[in-house]
């Protein structure tokens, strides 16, 4: 007879317990899904409100500035200075486009760091201060800030309801960012590609459903409120094989060089010309920001319709082949965007970059009278955006969705890939990644300073 005790048989799980244990029927999983859907609805509504408010703010600026050429001199420089002053201290996280802040929070799994960059206070402040920038005529966009707002809303919602573990919080941030871009441009596919290519760098299978659901819900909300539309209208442009494909080479080279130069100039550095600009800004940031606003006004005097706002109207006119923006609009808008970026005020670079690309594309189209004008302008927009962000897939998909054009897919992808390669020769690190690395470095330095007295005391 064996001395080994007999084990009690394990009772079989009931059908109800087996159902609860299934991932699809798990209460915790459903709670998370409901939060994602609710958050995506909030992001979609916020994006629509932001878009309407941005248009209203800029139209108000245009209406006031139409009273005389001197009016922007009284509005724009003081607005830049005020916004710089308001973004000192606790509101510093509202500066710039907001995409680097979202990327940095994906890399640093510190709750205090994430809350500092993505709190509801920051999200609301980002929206309000970007509207203030457009009200003052700044050459900025709302799409990057919408990504920041989307990430902040979903992160705050998840944290409020207990999903504050680092991995779970990261999923909320990523989904909120994708939903923000999708709702801002009404480009759902671009939202997914942007999250994969720019925000996370990799595609995890377990995130696919989360991303798609958030983007779809936010897109449906935007669609339900403003209807089904293409950002620049439906552009029936084509570029047949042959000599016209020289435009792919030209726009890729020009867009890559100009986009890489822009990215390089707005990145901080301790050396060379950028180091000089940084030291000049450091002496008195508020006065420097006001000087940047003055530079934007002076540059606008050289342009037919000014360089203020997102540049959406000028880009649409160039793309549709009518309107008189002047031959130097692309170059002047390029410098106007730099002035607004150097000021350190809230605002994105997506729409202004598309305007610069449209201007440069129009210049190239004038050299090729036999080719489709709209097709070359569209190539210029996509190539320059790819050169600035070094995200060719995102730039290509956004350009195609913004114009409801499918036949330009191959030329646009070719131009974007070429522009990304050329841009990397000028600016080695993608602009959003480099700015996010600056935030991460600052965080690590702050943490090292906090921990050093403790380390010395223990020694």
Residue pairs with C-beta under 8 A, 6 or more apart in sequence:
13 21
19 25
20 26
20 27
23 29
31 161
32 163
32 168
33 213
35 157
35 158
35 161
35 163
35 172
36 154
36 172
36 175
36 210
36 213
36 214
36 217
37 213
37 214
37 217
38 157
39 153
39 154
39 157
39 158
39 172
39 175
39 176
39 179
39 214
40 154
40 175
40 179
40 213
40 214
40 215
40 216
40 217
40 218
40 221
41 217
41 218
41 221
42 153
42 157
43 149
43 150
43 153
43 154
43 176
43 179
43 180
43 183
43 214
43 218
43 221
44 179
44 183
44 217
44 218
44 219
44 220
44 221
44 222
44 225
45 221
45 225
46 127
46 146
46 149
46 150
46 153
46 183
47 146
47 149
47 150
47 180
47 183
47 184
47 218
47 222
48 183
48 221
48 222
48 225
48 226
50 127
50 130
50 131
50 142
50 145
50 146
50 149
50 184
51 142
51 184
51 226
53 127
53 131
54 130
54 131
54 134
54 142
54 310
57 131
57 132
57 134
57 135
58 134
58 135
58 137
58 308
58 309
58 310
60 135
61 75
61 134
61 135
61 136
61 137
61 308
61 309
62 308
62 309
64 71
64 75
65 71
65 72
65 75
65 137
65 306
65 308
69 301
72 137
72 297
72 300
72 306
72 308
73 294
73 297
75 136
75 137
76 136
76 137
76 138
76 293
76 294
76 296
76 297
76 308
77 290
77 291
77 293
77 294
77 297
78 136
78 290
78 293
79 132
79 133
79 135
79 136
79 137
79 138
79 293
80 136
80 138
80 289
80 290
80 292
80 293
80 296
80 340
80 343
80 345
81 286
81 287
81 289
81 290
81 293
82 132
83 129
83 132
83 133
83 136
83 138
83 289
83 343
83 345
83 346
84 285
84 286
84 288
84 289
84 290
84 343
84 344
84 345
85 286
86 129
87 94
87 95
87 129
87 344
87 345
87 346
88 285
90 121
91 122
91 125
91 129
93 101
93 116
93 117
93 122
94 122
94 125
94 126
94 129
94 346
95 344
95 345
95 346
96 144
96 341
96 344
96 346
96 347
96 435
97 141
97 144
97 145
97 147
97 148
97 347
97 348
97 349
97 350
97 432
98 126
98 144
98 145
98 147
98 148
98 149
98 151
98 346
98 348
99 144
99 147
99 148
99 177
99 198
99 199
99 348
99 432
100 432
100 433
100 435
100 436
100 438
100 439
101 117
101 118
101 148
101 151
101 436
101 439
102 117
102 118
102 147
102 148
102 151
102 173
102 176
102 177
102 199
103 198
103 199
103 432
103 433
103 436
104 113
104 117
104 436
104 437
104 439
104 440
104 443
105 113
105 114
105 117
105 118
105 151
105 155
105 170
105 173
106 170
106 173
106 174
106 199
106 200
107 436
107 440
108 114
108 440
108 443
109 166
109 169
109 170
110 443
111 159
111 164
111 166
111 169
113 443
114 155
114 169
114 173
115 159
116 122
117 439
118 148
118 151
118 152
118 155
118 156
118 173
119 152
119 156
120 152
120 153
120 156
122 148
122 152
123 148
123 149
123 152
123 153
123 156
126 145
126 148
126 149
126 152
126 346
127 145
127 149
129 345
129 346
130 140
130 142
130 145
130 346
130 347
130 348
132 346
133 140
133 340
133 345
133 346
133 347
134 140
134 142
134 309
134 310
134 347
136 293
137 296
137 297
137 306
137 308
137 309
138 293
138 296
138 308
138 309
138 340
138 343
138 345
138 347
139 296
139 307
139 308
139 309
139 310
139 311
139 333
139 336
139 337
139 339
139 340
139 352
140 309
140 310
140 340
140 345
140 346
140 347
140 348
140 349
140 352
141 310
141 347
141 348
141 349
141 350
141 351
141 352
141 353
142 184
142 310
142 347
142 348
142 351
143 181
143 184
143 185
143 348
143 350
143 351
144 347
144 348
144 349
144 350
145 346
145 347
145 348
146 180
146 181
146 183
146 184
146 348
147 177
147 180
147 181
147 184
147 194
147 348
148 180
149 180
150 176
150 177
150 178
150 179
150 180
150 181
150 183
150 218
151 173
151 174
151 176
151 177
151 180
152 176
153 176
154 172
154 173
154 175
154 176
154 179
154 214
155 169
155 172
155 173
155 176
157 172
158 164
158 168
158 169
158 172
159 169
159 172
163 169
163 172
171 207
171 210
174 195
174 199
174 200
174 207
174 210
174 211
175 195
175 207
175 210
175 211
175 213
175 214
175 215
176 214
177 194
177 195
177 199
178 191
178 192
178 194
178 195
178 199
178 211
178 214
178 215
179 191
179 214
179 215
179 217
179 218
180 191
180 218
181 187
181 190
181 191
181 194
181 195
182 188
182 190
182 191
182 192
182 215
182 218
182 219
182 222
183 191
183 218
183 219
183 221
183 222
185 231
185 350
185 398
185 401
185 402
186 219
186 222
186 223
186 226
186 228
186 229
186 230
186 231
186 401
187 231
187 397
187 398
187 401
187 402
188 215
188 216
188 219
188 401
189 397
189 401
190 394
190 397
190 398
190 401
191 215
191 218
191 219
192 211
192 212
192 215
193 393
193 394
193 397
194 391
194 394
194 398
195 211
196 202
196 203
196 211
197 391
197 393
197 394
198 389
198 391
198 394
198 430
198 432
200 207
230 401
230 402
230 403
230 404
231 401
231 402
231 403
232 315
232 316
232 319
232 320
232 402
232 403
233 316
233 320
233 403
233 404
234 403
234 404
234 405
235 319
235 320
235 374
235 378
235 403
235 404
235 405
236 374
236 405
237 372
237 374
237 375
237 378
237 403
237 405
237 407
237 408
238 372
238 375
238 407
238 408
239 245
239 247
239 248
239 371
239 372
239 375
239 376
239 379
239 408
239 411
243 370
243 371
244 368
244 370
244 371
244 372
244 375
245 411
246 368
247 364
247 365
247 368
247 371
247 375
247 376
247 379
247 411
248 379
248 411
248 414
248 415
248 418
249 418
250 364
250 367
251 360
251 361
251 364
251 376
251 379
251 380
251 382
251 383
251 415
251 419
252 379
252 383
252 414
252 415
252 416
252 417
252 418
252 419
252 422
253 418
253 419
253 422
254 360
254 364
254 380
254 383
254 384
255 357
255 360
255 379
255 380
255 382
255 383
255 384
255 385
255 386
255 387
255 415
255 419
255 422
256 383
256 386
256 387
256 418
256 419
256 420
256 421
256 422
256 423
256 425
256 426
257 387
257 422
257 423
257 426
258 334
258 356
258 360
258 384
258 387
259 353
259 383
259 384
259 385
259 386
259 387
259 388
259 389
259 419
259 423
260 387
260 388
260 390
260 422
260 423
260 424
260 425
260 426
260 427
261 426
261 427
262 334
262 337
262 338
262 353
262 356
262 387
262 388
263 387
263 388
263 389
263 390
263 423
263 426
263 427
263 430
263 431
263 434
264 274
264 426
264 427
265 274
265 338
266 338
266 341
266 342
266 431
267 274
267 427
267 429
267 431
267 434
267 435
268 274
268 278
268 438
269 275
269 278
270 278
277 342
280 288
281 288
281 342
281 344
285 344
288 342
288 343
289 343
289 344
289 345
292 339
292 340
292 342
292 343
293 339
293 343
295 335
295 339
296 307
296 308
296 336
296 339
296 340
299 307
299 332
299 335
299 336
299 339
300 306
300 307
300 308
300 332
300 336
302 328
302 332
303 325
303 326
303 328
303 329
303 332
303 333
304 324
304 325
304 326
304 329
305 313
305 314
305 324
305 325
307 332
307 333
307 336
310 351
310 352
310 355
311 333
311 351
311 352
311 354
311 355
311 356
311 358
312 351
312 354
312 355
314 323
314 325
314 329
314 333
314 355
314 358
314 359
315 351
315 354
315 355
315 357
315 358
315 359
315 381
317 323
317 325
318 325
318 329
318 358
318 359
318 361
318 362
318 377
319 358
319 374
319 377
319 378
319 381
319 403
320 374
321 373
321 374
325 359
325 362
327 363
327 366
329 355
329 359
329 362
330 355
330 356
330 357
330 358
330 359
330 360
330 361
330 362
330 363
330 380
331 359
331 360
333 352
333 355
333 356
333 359
334 356
336 352
337 349
337 352
337 353
337 356
340 347
340 352
341 349
349 388
350 385
350 398
353 384
353 385
353 388
353 389
354 381
354 384
354 385
354 402
356 384
357 380
357 381
357 382
357 383
357 384
357 385
358 377
358 380
358 381
359 380
360 380
360 384
361 376
361 377
361 378
361 379
361 380
361 381
361 383
361 384
362 373
362 376
362 377
362 380
364 376
364 380
365 371
365 373
365 376
365 377
365 380
368 376
375 408
375 411
378 399
378 403
378 405
378 408
378 412
379 408
379 411
379 412
379 415
381 399
382 395
382 396
382 398
382 399
382 412
382 415
382 416
382 419
383 395
383 415
383 416
383 418
383 419
384 419
385 395
385 398
385 399
385 416
386 392
386 395
386 396
386 415
386 416
386 417
386 419
386 420
386 423
387 419
387 420
387 422
387 423
388 423
388 431
389 395
389 430
389 431
389 432
390 420
390 423
390 424
390 427
390 430
390 431
391 420
391 430
392 413
392 416
392 417
392 419
392 420
393 416
395 416
395 419
396 409
396 412
396 413
396 416
399 408
399 412
399 416
400 406
400 408
400 409
400 412
427 434
429 437
